[in-house]
Amino acid sequence: MSWFWIAILSYFLLAIVNLTDKFLIDNVLRSSKAYAFLVCLLGSLVFLAAPWFLKYPGILLLGANLITGAIFAAAIFFLYSALRRGEAARTIILIGGLIPVFSVLISWLFLGDTFSKGQILGLIFLLIGIFLVAFLPGRHSFWEKLWLSFRSEDYKKNSLLLIILASFFYALFFTATKYVYASQEFWSAFIWVRLGALLSVLFFLFDKKSRQEIISNLKGDNGKKHQNKNIFLFLFNQGLGSLSFILQNYAIFLGPVAIITALQGVQYAVMMFFAFFLGFFFKEYKEKFTWRALTQKIIALIFISLGLYFISLYV
Protein backbone atom coordinates (compact mmCIF):
# COMPACT_ATOMS: atom_id res chain seq x y z
CA MET A 1 0.00 0.00 0.00
CA SER A 2 1.36 3.45 -0.94
CA TRP A 3 1.92 6.26 1.56
CA PHE A 4 -1.08 8.12 0.08
CA TRP A 5 -3.62 5.42 0.93
CA ILE A 6 -2.00 4.78 4.32
CA ALA A 7 -2.43 8.50 5.14
CA ILE A 8 -6.05 8.48 3.91
CA LEU A 9 -6.79 5.42 6.06
CA SER A 10 -5.18 7.02 9.13
CA TYR A 11 -7.29 10.18 8.82
CA PHE A 12 -10.43 8.16 8.12
CA LEU A 13 -9.88 6.20 11.34
CA LEU A 14 -9.02 9.36 13.26
CA ALA A 15 -12.34 10.92 12.22
CA ILE A 16 -14.16 7.87 13.63
CA VAL A 17 -12.12 8.14 16.84
CA ASN A 18 -13.05 11.82 17.29
CA LEU A 19 -16.75 11.16 16.69
CA THR A 20 -16.71 8.23 19.11
CA ASP A 21 -14.97 10.46 21.67
CA LYS A 22 -17.91 12.84 21.31
CA PHE A 23 -20.38 9.99 21.94
CA LEU A 24 -18.44 8.68 24.93
CA ILE A 25 -17.98 12.09 26.55
CA ASP A 26 -21.71 12.81 26.22
CA ASN A 27 -23.11 9.40 27.16
CA VAL A 28 -20.56 7.33 29.07
CA LEU A 29 -17.80 9.35 30.71
CA ARG A 30 -19.50 12.71 31.12
CA SER A 31 -16.52 14.14 32.98
CA SER A 32 -13.59 15.54 31.02
CA LYS A 33 -11.38 14.81 34.03
CA ALA A 34 -12.43 11.15 34.10
CA TYR A 35 -11.86 10.81 30.34
CA ALA A 36 -8.43 12.45 30.47
CA PHE A 37 -7.54 10.36 33.52
CA LEU A 38 -8.39 7.09 31.75
CA VAL A 39 -6.62 8.05 28.52
CA CYS A 40 -3.41 8.95 30.37
CA LEU A 41 -3.70 5.83 32.54
CA LEU A 42 -3.97 3.58 29.49
CA GLY A 43 -1.19 5.48 27.74
CA SER A 44 1.11 4.79 30.66
CA LEU A 45 0.90 1.04 29.96
CA VAL A 46 3.77 1.64 27.55
CA PHE A 47 5.87 1.82 30.73
CA LEU A 48 5.81 -2.00 30.66
CA ALA A 49 8.42 -1.73 27.91
CA ALA A 50 10.73 0.24 30.23
CA PRO A 51 13.21 -2.61 30.88
CA TRP A 52 14.07 -2.69 27.16
CA PHE A 53 13.85 0.94 26.07
CA LEU A 54 13.87 3.32 29.05
CA LYS A 55 17.06 5.25 29.74
CA TYR A 56 17.78 7.96 32.28
CA PRO A 57 18.32 11.13 30.21
CA GLY A 58 19.66 13.41 32.96
CA ILE A 59 17.79 15.72 35.29
CA LEU A 60 17.09 18.49 32.74
CA LEU A 61 15.76 16.22 29.99
CA LEU A 62 13.83 14.18 32.54
CA GLY A 63 12.09 17.36 33.66
CA ALA A 64 11.42 18.34 30.04
CA ASN A 65 9.91 14.89 29.35
CA LEU A 66 7.60 15.00 32.36
CA ILE A 67 6.49 18.58 31.65
CA THR A 68 5.77 17.61 28.03
CA GLY A 69 3.55 14.80 29.33
CA ALA A 70 1.73 17.23 31.64
CA ILE A 71 1.13 19.57 28.67
CA PHE A 72 -0.38 16.64 26.74
CA ALA A 73 -2.72 15.86 29.65
CA ALA A 74 -3.87 19.50 29.71
CA ALA A 75 -4.42 19.45 25.93
CA ILE A 76 -6.66 16.39 25.96
CA PHE A 77 -8.57 17.69 29.01
CA PHE A 78 -9.45 20.90 27.16
CA LEU A 79 -10.17 18.92 23.98
CA TYR A 80 -12.69 16.67 25.72
CA SER A 81 -14.21 19.66 27.54
CA ALA A 82 -14.69 21.42 24.18
CA LEU A 83 -16.13 18.28 22.56
CA ARG A 84 -18.63 17.95 25.40
CA ARG A 85 -19.93 21.48 24.85
CA GLY A 86 -19.83 21.88 21.08
CA GLU A 87 -20.45 20.16 17.75
CA ALA A 88 -17.85 17.45 17.14
CA ALA A 89 -17.01 18.37 13.53
CA ARG A 90 -16.83 22.12 14.11
CA THR A 91 -14.77 21.69 17.30
CA ILE A 92 -12.17 19.40 15.68
CA ILE A 93 -11.92 21.57 12.55
CA LEU A 94 -11.31 24.71 14.62
CA ILE A 95 -8.73 22.99 16.84
CA GLY A 96 -7.00 21.44 13.82
CA GLY A 97 -6.82 24.83 12.14
CA LEU A 98 -5.62 26.74 15.20
CA ILE A 99 -2.86 24.30 16.24
CA PRO A 100 -0.45 25.21 13.40
CA VAL A 101 -1.16 28.92 13.97
CA PHE A 102 -0.12 28.62 17.61
CA SER A 103 2.78 26.33 16.65
CA VAL A 104 4.26 28.92 14.31
CA LEU A 105 3.81 31.68 16.90
CA ILE A 106 5.39 29.59 19.69
CA SER A 107 8.33 28.66 17.45
CA TRP A 108 8.78 32.32 16.54
CA LEU A 109 8.58 33.60 20.12
CA PHE A 110 10.57 30.91 21.96
CA LEU A 111 12.72 29.14 19.38
CA GLY A 112 13.67 32.15 17.28
CA ASP A 113 12.21 30.69 14.08
CA THR A 114 11.43 33.16 11.31
CA PHE A 115 8.42 33.33 9.00
CA SER A 116 8.85 32.32 5.38
CA LYS A 117 6.56 33.58 2.63
CA GLY A 118 5.03 30.12 2.41
CA GLN A 119 4.26 30.06 6.14
CA ILE A 120 2.67 33.50 5.99
CA LEU A 121 0.52 32.39 3.07
CA GLY A 122 -0.37 29.20 4.94
CA LEU A 123 -1.35 31.17 8.04
CA ILE A 124 -3.59 33.43 5.96
CA PHE A 125 -5.34 30.40 4.42
CA LEU A 126 -5.73 28.81 7.87
CA LEU A 127 -7.20 31.95 9.41
CA ILE A 128 -9.68 32.30 6.54
CA GLY A 129 -10.75 28.69 7.01
CA ILE A 130 -11.02 29.09 10.79
CA PHE A 131 -13.19 32.19 10.52
CA LEU A 132 -15.44 30.50 7.95
CA VAL A 133 -16.05 27.70 10.43
CA ALA A 134 -16.46 30.13 13.34
CA PHE A 135 -19.03 32.15 11.39
CA LEU A 136 -21.18 29.12 10.55
CA PRO A 137 -24.89 29.75 11.22
CA GLY A 138 -25.81 29.05 14.82
CA ARG A 139 -27.52 30.42 17.88
CA HIS A 140 -24.97 33.21 18.27
CA SER A 141 -22.67 35.04 15.92
CA PHE A 142 -18.92 34.54 16.22
CA TRP A 143 -18.42 37.84 18.04
CA GLU A 144 -21.25 37.05 20.46
CA LYS A 145 -19.61 33.69 21.21
CA LEU A 146 -16.27 35.38 21.71
CA TRP A 147 -17.76 37.95 24.09
CA LEU A 148 -19.72 35.34 26.04
CA SER A 149 -16.64 33.16 26.35
CA PHE A 150 -14.41 35.79 27.89
CA ARG A 151 -17.00 37.52 30.07
CA SER A 152 -18.29 34.32 31.64
CA GLU A 153 -17.02 33.49 35.12
CA ASP A 154 -17.14 29.77 34.31
CA TYR A 155 -14.91 29.13 31.27
CA LYS A 156 -16.01 25.49 31.16
CA LYS A 157 -19.43 26.51 29.82
CA ASN A 158 -17.96 28.08 26.69
CA SER A 159 -16.65 25.85 23.94
CA LEU A 160 -14.86 28.65 22.07
CA LEU A 161 -12.41 29.44 24.86
CA LEU A 162 -11.89 25.72 25.46
CA ILE A 163 -11.09 25.29 21.76
CA ILE A 164 -8.47 28.04 21.99
CA LEU A 165 -6.94 26.48 25.12
CA ALA A 166 -6.90 22.99 23.56
CA SER A 167 -5.25 24.33 20.40
CA PHE A 168 -2.63 26.25 22.38
CA PHE A 169 -1.68 23.28 24.58
CA TYR A 170 -1.55 20.89 21.62
CA ALA A 171 0.73 23.32 19.78
CA LEU A 172 2.88 23.62 22.90
CA PHE A 173 2.95 19.82 23.19
CA PHE A 174 4.03 19.30 19.57
CA THR A 175 6.76 21.93 19.94
CA ALA A 176 7.98 20.31 23.17
CA THR A 177 7.99 16.80 21.68
CA LYS A 178 10.07 18.06 18.78
CA TYR A 179 12.68 19.14 21.35
CA VAL A 180 12.65 16.02 23.57
CA TYR A 181 12.65 13.54 20.67
CA ALA A 182 15.56 15.33 19.02
CA SER A 183 17.61 15.14 22.22
CA GLN A 184 17.28 11.43 23.09
CA GLU A 185 16.16 8.06 21.78
CA PHE A 186 12.55 8.07 20.60
CA TRP A 187 11.11 5.20 22.63
CA SER A 188 12.81 6.25 25.85
CA ALA A 189 11.46 9.79 25.51
CA PHE A 190 8.02 8.44 24.52
CA ILE A 191 7.81 6.38 27.73
CA TRP A 192 8.92 9.29 29.93
CA VAL A 193 6.37 11.62 28.30
CA ARG A 194 3.55 9.14 28.89
CA LEU A 195 4.67 8.81 32.51
CA GLY A 196 4.55 12.61 32.85
CA ALA A 197 0.99 12.63 31.54
CA LEU A 198 -0.03 10.00 34.11
CA LEU A 199 1.63 11.82 37.01
CA SER A 200 -0.14 15.05 36.09
CA VAL A 201 -3.66 13.53 36.04
CA LEU A 202 -2.97 11.76 39.35
CA PHE A 203 -3.23 15.22 40.93
CA PHE A 204 -6.98 15.03 40.20
CA LEU A 205 -7.19 12.39 42.92
CA PHE A 206 -5.88 14.78 45.59
CA ASP A 207 -8.97 16.97 45.21
CA LYS A 208 -11.99 15.35 46.86
CA LYS A 209 -14.53 16.74 44.39
CA SER A 210 -12.47 15.69 41.36
CA ARG A 211 -11.81 12.26 42.88
CA GLN A 212 -15.53 11.67 43.46
CA GLU A 213 -16.29 12.91 39.94
CA ILE A 214 -13.83 10.42 38.41
CA ILE A 215 -14.98 7.50 40.56
CA SER A 216 -18.68 8.12 39.90
CA ASN A 217 -18.04 8.29 36.14
CA LEU A 218 -15.99 5.10 36.18
CA LYS A 219 -18.76 3.27 38.07
CA GLY A 220 -21.36 4.50 35.59
CA ASP A 221 -25.09 4.93 36.07
CA ASN A 222 -26.19 2.10 33.77
CA GLY A 223 -26.56 -1.60 34.36
CA LYS A 224 -23.51 -3.83 34.51
CA LYS A 225 -24.19 -5.23 31.03
CA HIS A 226 -24.30 -1.78 29.45
CA GLN A 227 -21.31 -0.62 31.47
CA ASN A 228 -19.21 -3.52 30.17
CA LYS A 229 -20.18 -2.56 26.61
CA ASN A 230 -19.22 1.04 27.29
CA ILE A 231 -15.83 0.00 28.66
CA PHE A 232 -15.25 -2.15 25.59
CA LEU A 233 -16.21 0.77 23.31
CA PHE A 234 -13.80 3.08 25.15
CA LEU A 235 -10.92 0.58 24.96
CA PHE A 236 -11.66 -0.17 21.30
CA ASN A 237 -11.68 3.55 20.49
CA GLN A 238 -8.35 4.07 22.24
CA GLY A 239 -6.87 1.17 20.29
CA LEU A 240 -8.23 2.63 17.06
CA GLY A 241 -6.68 5.98 17.95
CA SER A 242 -3.30 4.34 18.53
CA LEU A 243 -3.54 2.53 15.19
CA SER A 244 -4.37 5.77 13.33
CA PHE A 245 -1.41 7.49 15.00
CA ILE A 246 0.95 4.69 13.90
CA LEU A 247 -0.41 4.73 10.34
CA GLN A 248 -0.05 8.51 10.12
CA ASN A 249 3.56 8.39 11.28
CA TYR A 250 4.34 5.48 8.93
CA ALA A 251 2.89 7.47 6.01
CA ILE A 252 5.12 10.41 6.98
CA PHE A 253 8.08 8.01 7.05
CA LEU A 254 7.26 6.84 3.50
CA GLY A 255 6.08 10.02 1.79
CA PRO A 256 6.27 13.84 1.74
CA VAL A 257 5.33 15.42 5.06
CA ALA A 258 3.72 18.51 3.49
CA ILE A 259 1.19 16.59 1.41
CA ILE A 260 0.42 14.11 4.20
CA THR A 261 -0.24 16.97 6.62
CA ALA A 262 -2.48 18.70 4.08
CA LEU A 263 -4.47 15.46 3.73
CA GLN A 264 -5.70 16.11 7.28
CA GLY A 265 -8.55 17.87 5.52
CA VAL A 266 -9.82 14.36 4.70
CA GLN A 267 -10.33 13.79 8.44
CA TYR A 268 -12.47 16.92 8.72
CA ALA A 269 -14.49 16.03 5.60
CA VAL A 270 -15.18 12.51 6.89
CA MET A 271 -16.22 13.92 10.26
CA MET A 272 -18.65 16.34 8.61
CA PHE A 273 -20.10 13.52 6.49
CA PHE A 274 -20.60 11.10 9.38
CA ALA A 275 -21.76 13.81 11.81
CA PHE A 276 -24.51 14.80 9.36
CA PHE A 277 -25.94 11.27 9.24
CA LEU A 278 -25.36 10.54 12.93
CA GLY A 279 -27.39 13.67 13.69
CA PHE A 280 -30.54 11.75 12.70
CA PHE A 281 -29.95 9.20 15.47
CA PHE A 282 -27.95 10.96 18.21
CA LYS A 283 -28.75 14.40 19.57
CA GLU A 284 -25.06 15.15 20.35
CA TYR A 285 -24.35 15.21 16.60
CA LYS A 286 -27.46 17.21 15.74
CA GLU A 287 -26.81 20.48 13.98
CA LYS A 288 -28.88 22.85 11.88
CA PHE A 289 -28.47 21.87 8.23
CA THR A 290 -28.55 24.45 5.46
CA TRP A 291 -26.91 24.46 2.03
CA ARG A 292 -25.17 27.69 3.01
CA ALA A 293 -23.61 26.03 6.07
CA LEU A 294 -22.54 22.99 4.03
CA THR A 295 -20.97 25.15 1.31
CA GLN A 296 -19.24 27.26 3.94
CA LYS A 297 -17.79 24.15 5.60
CA ILE A 298 -16.47 22.77 2.30
CA ILE A 299 -14.81 26.09 1.42
CA ALA A 300 -13.35 26.25 4.94
CA LEU A 301 -11.90 22.74 4.54
CA ILE A 302 -10.22 23.77 1.28
CA PHE A 303 -8.62 26.83 2.89
CA ILE A 304 -7.50 24.87 5.99
CA SER A 305 -5.98 22.12 3.82
CA LEU A 306 -4.13 24.70 1.73
CA GLY A 307 -2.90 26.38 4.91
CA LEU A 308 -1.63 23.09 6.36
CA TYR A 309 0.06 22.32 3.06
CA PHE A 310 1.97 25.61 2.78
CA ILE A 311 3.02 25.67 6.44
CA SER A 312 4.29 22.05 6.27
CA LEU A 313 5.98 22.66 2.93
CA TYR A 314 8.22 25.41 4.32
CA VAL A 315 8.93 23.99 7.78
C-alpha positions in Angstrom: 0.0 0.0 0.0 1.4 3.5 -0.9 1.9 6.3 1.6 -1.1 8.1 0.1 -3.6 5.4 0.9 -2.0 4.8 4.3 -2.4 8.5 5.1 -6.0 8.5 3.9 -6.8 5.4 6.1 -5.2 7.0 9.1 -7.3 10.2 8.8 -10.4 8.2 8.1 -9.9 6.2 11.3 -9.0 9.4 13.3 -12.3 10.9 12.2 -14.2 7.9 13.6 -12.1 8.1 16.8 -13.0 11.8 17.3 -16.7 11.2 16.7 -16.7 8.2 19.1 -15.0 10.5 21.7 -17.9 12.8 21.3 -20.4 10.0 21.9 -18.4 8.7 24.9 -18.0 12.1 26.5 -21.7 12.8 26.2 -23.1 9.4 27.2 -20.6 7.3 29.1 -17.8 9.4 30.7 -19.5 12.7 31.1 -16.5 14.1 33.0 -13.6 15.5 31.0 -11.4 14.8 34.0 -12.4 11.2 34.1 -11.9 10.8 30.3 -8.4 12.5 30.5 -7.5 10.4 33.5 -8.4 7.1 31.8 -6.6 8.1 28.5 -3.4 8.9 30.4 -3.7 5.8 32.5 -4.0 3.6 29.5 -1.2 5.5 27.7 1.1 4.8 30.7 0.9 1.0 30.0 3.8 1.6 27.6 5.9 1.8 30.7 5.8 -2.0 30.7 8.4 -1.7 27.9 10.7 0.2 30.2 13.2 -2.6 30.9 14.1 -2.7 27.2 13.9 0.9 26.1 13.9 3.3 29.0 17.1 5.2 29.7 17.8 8.0 32.3 18.3 11.1 30.2 19.7 13.4 33.0 17.8 15.7 35.3 17.1 18.5 32.7 15.8 16.2 30.0 13.8 14.2 32.5 12.1 17.4 33.7 11.4 18.3 30.0 9.9 14.9 29.3 7.6 15.0 32.4 6.5 18.6 31.6 5.8 17.6 28.0 3.6 14.8 29.3 1.7 17.2 31.6 1.1 19.6 28.7 -0.4 16.6 26.7 -2.7 15.9 29.7 -3.9 19.5 29.7 -4.4 19.5 25.9 -6.7 16.4 26.0 -8.6 17.7 29.0 -9.5 20.9 27.2 -10.2 18.9 24.0 -12.7 16.7 25.7 -14.2 19.7 27.5 -14.7 21.4 24.2 -16.1 18.3 22.6 -18.6 18.0 25.4 -19.9 21.5 24.8 -19.8 21.9 21.1 -20.5 20.2 17.8 -17.8 17.5 17.1 -17.0 18.4 13.5 -16.8 22.1 14.1 -14.8 21.7 17.3 -12.2 19.4 15.7 -11.9 21.6 12.6 -11.3 24.7 14.6 -8.7 23.0 16.8 -7.0 21.4 13.8 -6.8 24.8 12.1 -5.6 26.7 15.2 -2.9 24.3 16.2 -0.4 25.2 13.4 -1.2 28.9 14.0 -0.1 28.6 17.6 2.8 26.3 16.6 4.3 28.9 14.3 3.8 31.7 16.9 5.4 29.6 19.7 8.3 28.7 17.4 8.8 32.3 16.5 8.6 33.6 20.1 10.6 30.9 22.0 12.7 29.1 19.4 13.7 32.1 17.3 12.2 30.7 14.1 11.4 33.2 11.3 8.4 33.3 9.0 8.8 32.3 5.4 6.6 33.6 2.6 5.0 30.1 2.4 4.3 30.1 6.1 2.7 33.5 6.0 0.5 32.4 3.1 -0.4 29.2 4.9 -1.3 31.2 8.0 -3.6 33.4 6.0 -5.3 30.4 4.4 -5.7 28.8 7.9 -7.2 31.9 9.4 -9.7 32.3 6.5 -10.8 28.7 7.0 -11.0 29.1 10.8 -13.2 32.2 10.5 -15.4 30.5 7.9 -16.1 27.7 10.4 -16.5 30.1 13.3 -19.0 32.2 11.4 -21.2 29.1 10.6 -24.9 29.8 11.2 -25.8 29.1 14.8 -27.5 30.4 17.9 -25.0 33.2 18.3 -22.7 35.0 15.9 -18.9 34.5 16.2 -18.4 37.8 18.0 -21.2 37.0 20.5 -19.6 33.7 21.2 -16.3 35.4 21.7 -17.8 37.9 24.1 -19.7 35.3 26.0 -16.6 33.2 26.3 -14.4 35.8 27.9 -17.0 37.5 30.1 -18.3 34.3 31.6 -17.0 33.5 35.1 -17.1 29.8 34.3 -14.9 29.1 31.3 -16.0 25.5 31.2 -19.4 26.5 29.8 -18.0 28.1 26.7 -16.6 25.8 23.9 -14.9 28.7 22.1 -12.4 29.4 24.9 -11.9 25.7 25.5 -11.1 25.3 21.8 -8.5 28.0 22.0 -6.9 26.5 25.1 -6.9 23.0 23.6 -5.3 24.3 20.4 -2.6 26.2 22.4 -1.7 23.3 24.6 -1.6 20.9 21.6 0.7 23.3 19.8 2.9 23.6 22.9 3.0 19.8 23.2 4.0 19.3 19.6 6.8 21.9 19.9 8.0 20.3 23.2 8.0 16.8 21.7 10.1 18.1 18.8 12.7 19.1 21.4 12.6 16.0 23.6 12.6 13.5 20.7 15.6 15.3 19.0 17.6 15.1 22.2 17.3 11.4 23.1 16.2 8.1 21.8 12.5 8.1 20.6 11.1 5.2 22.6 12.8 6.3 25.9 11.5 9.8 25.5 8.0 8.4 24.5 7.8 6.4 27.7 8.9 9.3 29.9 6.4 11.6 28.3 3.5 9.1 28.9 4.7 8.8 32.5 4.6 12.6 32.8 1.0 12.6 31.5 0.0 10.0 34.1 1.6 11.8 37.0 -0.1 15.0 36.1 -3.7 13.5 36.0 -3.0 11.8 39.3 -3.2 15.2 40.9 -7.0 15.0 40.2 -7.2 12.4 42.9 -5.9 14.8 45.6 -9.0 17.0 45.2 -12.0 15.4 46.9 -14.5 16.7 44.4 -12.5 15.7 41.4 -11.8 12.3 42.9 -15.5 11.7 43.5 -16.3 12.9 39.9 -13.8 10.4 38.4 -15.0 7.5 40.6 -18.7 8.1 39.9 -18.0 8.3 36.1 -16.0 5.1 36.2 -18.8 3.3 38.1 -21.4 4.5 35.6 -25.1 4.9 36.1 -26.2 2.1 33.8 -26.6 -1.6 34.4 -23.5 -3.8 34.5 -24.2 -5.2 31.0 -24.3 -1.8 29.5 -21.3 -0.6 31.5 -19.2 -3.5 30.2 -20.2 -2.6 26.6 -19.2 1.0 27.3 -15.8 0.0 28.7 -15.2 -2.2 25.6 -16.2 0.8 23.3 -13.8 3.1 25.1 -10.9 0.6 25.0 -11.7 -0.2 21.3 -11.7 3.5 20.5 -8.3 4.1 22.2 -6.9 1.2 20.3 -8.2 2.6 17.1 -6.7 6.0 18.0 -3.3 4.3 18.5 -3.5 2.5 15.2 -4.4 5.8 13.3 -1.4 7.5 15.0 1.0 4.7 13.9 -0.4 4.7 10.3 -0.1 8.5 10.1 3.6 8.4 11.3 4.3 5.5 8.9 2.9 7.5 6.0 5.1 10.4 7.0 8.1 8.0 7.0 7.3 6.8 3.5 6.1 10.0 1.8 6.3 13.8 1.7 5.3 15.4 5.1 3.7 18.5 3.5 1.2 16.6 1.4 0.4 14.1 4.2 -0.2 17.0 6.6 -2.5 18.7 4.1 -4.5 15.5 3.7 -5.7 16.1 7.3 -8.5 17.9 5.5 -9.8 14.4 4.7 -10.3 13.8 8.4 -12.5 16.9 8.7 -14.5 16.0 5.6 -15.2 12.5 6.9 -16.2 13.9 10.3 -18.6 16.3 8.6 -20.1 13.5 6.5 -20.6 11.1 9.4 -21.8 13.8 11.8 -24.5 14.8 9.4 -25.9 11.3 9.2 -25.4 10.5 12.9 -27.4 13.7 13.7 -30.5 11.7 12.7 -29.9 9.2 15.5 -27.9 11.0 18.2 -28.7 14.4 19.6 -25.1 15.1 20.4 -24.3 15.2 16.6 -27.5 17.2 15.7 -26.8 20.5 14.0 -28.9 22.9 11.9 -28.5 21.9 8.2 -28.5 24.5 5.5 -26.9 24.5 2.0 -25.2 27.7 3.0 -23.6 26.0 6.1 -22.5 23.0 4.0 -21.0 25.1 1.3 -19.2 27.3 3.9 -17.8 24.1 5.6 -16.5 22.8 2.3 -14.8 26.1 1.4 -13.4 26.3 4.9 -11.9 22.7 4.5 -10.2 23.8 1.3 -8.6 26.8 2.9 -7.5 24.9 6.0 -6.0 22.1 3.8 -4.1 24.7 1.7 -2.9 26.4 4.9 -1.6 23.1 6.4 0.1 22.3 3.1 2.0 25.6 2.8 3.0 25.7 6.4 4.3 22.1 6.3 6.0 22.7 2.9 8.2 25.4 4.3 8.9 24.0 7.8 
